[in-house]
Amino acid sequence: MIPLAKWYDLRDLSGLSEEITGWIGADWLASLVSGLLGALGVLAVVGPTLLILIWVERKVIARFQQRYGPNRVGPKGLVQPVADALKLVLKEELRPRAADKYLFLLPPVLIFLPALLIWGVVPFGPNMQVADLNVGVLYLLAVSSTGVIAIFIAGWSSNNKYALFGAMRVVAMSISYEVPMVLALLTVVFFTGTMSLNGIVEWQQSEDLFLVLMLPMTAFMFFFSATAELNRTPLDISEAESEIVAGYHTEYSGMRFGLFYAVELLNTLAISAFIATFFLGGWWLWGLDEWVPPWIILLAKTGGVYFIFIWTRGTLPRLRIDQMMHFCWKFLVPVGLVFLVAAAVERTLLLENNWDASIALPVFGIINAGLTVVAVVTWAKLSGTESQKLPSNAIMARGRVGGLRAAQAIRVDELGAEPVAGGGD
């Protein structure tokens, strides 16, 4: 039997799993019980955290916009998320008469499943993981891509054209931005030589280096692609209230809408944890994890990444759908392929020539940083030049009153046609 004091070692909870195995005897049953306890532990942390994140996000954005934010319910507005949750629970849940009777009820439940399942592979410490899969990266991509199915069901089953438009935009964005996300993760896998999330953290620990310093553009690609997958500003075009009311959940009210909102925050927190794991060393921090529980280090890094998500939401304007697609297919995908090839070449040179990693990796980092600067400058020049190449008739019409008169003026200049009678005024 393992001493009871082993349970209280907050830096390593493997003793609890071994103790359960000793009690039960059957390995498969002990593994099942350990997994259930780990899942319950994650839920116990994630549930209250969602309420806290609602308050934090509203407060931080309010400070960015020079206002107070929630400050009425409770001290400093701390009880405001609880009041909002109670309001959603008590509100009437409506269903459009023309909506699909059964499919309309499924999405709020279905969308919650992948948001919870992806937490199973997050390494909170060396031995603090619900499932240490050797294909953890593949599991993350597979599970995270299933949420879009529930979103499309929500938009289609509502029998509302605005909800359908929002769902179609989500599908288009997911298909597009999953490509650079996969390229970014493939680059990480090439460098570390493993698809296990815990293995990626251990590689950074063994090399004494954060991957964000080695692959800055890859980290940006994953962050930007994740922002699109999460439908957060500046890439929340699927919920653009000024264009399509509220997107795919236009017809949902009460707690059904609350589940969609909670899943967005939960996914953002999960992606922040994955960014911290892939690019910021996860639970490792230059030996500090020997003194501080590793899960505290991971949560601190996750909070820092989450703050960046809030920062972008509070400062950047929303992009148009065409701008999003152009940036994905014309910049992120080509640049992702370039960095994937660069990572493969650098990894091969490092292994085949037996170079000293302490010297080679910083050199590779400098090279990748230079490639990042070249890619950003090149895109800035090309996109700036393209936006300035306006036809002369468009420039002329832009100075007029606009609207139908400007369109008629362009048609006259291009085709030599006369404007439609009576349409000028």
PyMOL commands that set and color helices and strands:
alter all, ss='L'
color gray80, all
select helices_A, chain A and resi 4-8+14-24+27-64+75-77+80-90+103-105+107-110+112-121+136-144+147-157+161-192+197-207+211-214+216-230+237-239+241-244+247-249+254-279+288-290+294-315+321-352+357-388+392-398+403-415
alter helices_A, ss='H'
color red, helices_A
deselect
rebuild
show_as cartoon
